[in-house]
Amino acid sequence: MQSKAQTYLGFCRRAGKLTLGVNAARAVRERVYLLVADRTASENCKKEIAKLARKFGCPVVWTQDLAQAVGKEACKLAAVREEHLAAALCRELEE
């Protein structure tokens, strides 16, 4: 993952606008603007991520080393709940 994307994820985390993990994302009641998922997720996890994307009506961006970027071991999903940071992350990760 690029360092700029890591910086944006750090901003989200410090602002309290980042939910880490599939189970935690399932419980989110506010708007989610972007799902950042790790490519190494299991098939079942990928199916859950697809369900969450439909539930929130948001895009999914697949990346490498998400756990390292967010500082949580074995993290396969990060749900971004801040619109402007989600847009910046989406641009950065899709390049």
LINSUL-V599571 format. One record per pair of residues at least 4 apart in sequence whose C-alpha atoms are under 7 Angstrom apart, sorted by the first residue. I is the first residue (numbers start at 1). GAP is how many residues later the second one is. Records with the same first field share a line. If there is no record, write none. Layout:
I->GAP ; GAP
This chain:
1->4 ; 62 ; 63 ; 64
2->4
3->4
4->4
5->4 ; 84 ; 87 ; 88
6->4 ; 63
7->4
8->4 ; 77 ; 81
9->4 ; 61
10->4 ; 60
11->4
12->4 ; 5 ; 6
13->4 ; 5
17->63 ; 64 ; 65
18->60 ; 61 ; 62 ; 63
19->5 ; 6 ; 59 ; 60 ; 61
20->4 ; 5 ; 55 ; 57 ; 58 ; 59
21->4 ; 54 ; 55 ; 56 ; 57
22->4 ; 55
23->4
24->4
25->54
31->25 ; 50
32->24 ; 26 ; 47 ; 48 ; 49
33->25 ; 47 ; 48 ; 49 ; 50 ; 53
34->24 ; 25 ; 26 ; 45 ; 46 ; 52
35->24 ; 25 ; 26 ; 42 ; 43 ; 44 ; 45
36->24 ; 25 ; 26 ; 41 ; 42 ; 43
37->23 ; 24 ; 25 ; 26 ; 39 ; 40 ; 41
38->24 ; 25 ; 26 ; 27 ; 28 ; 38 ; 39
39->23 ; 24 ; 25
41->4 ; 5 ; 35
42->4
43->4
44->4
45->4
46->4
47->4
48->4
49->4
50->4
51->4
52->4
53->4 ; 5 ; 6 ; 7
61->29
65->4
66->4 ; 9 ; 10
67->4 ; 5 ; 6 ; 7 ; 8 ; 9
68->4
80->6
82->4
83->4
84->4
85->4
86->4
87->4
88->4
89->4
90->4
91->4
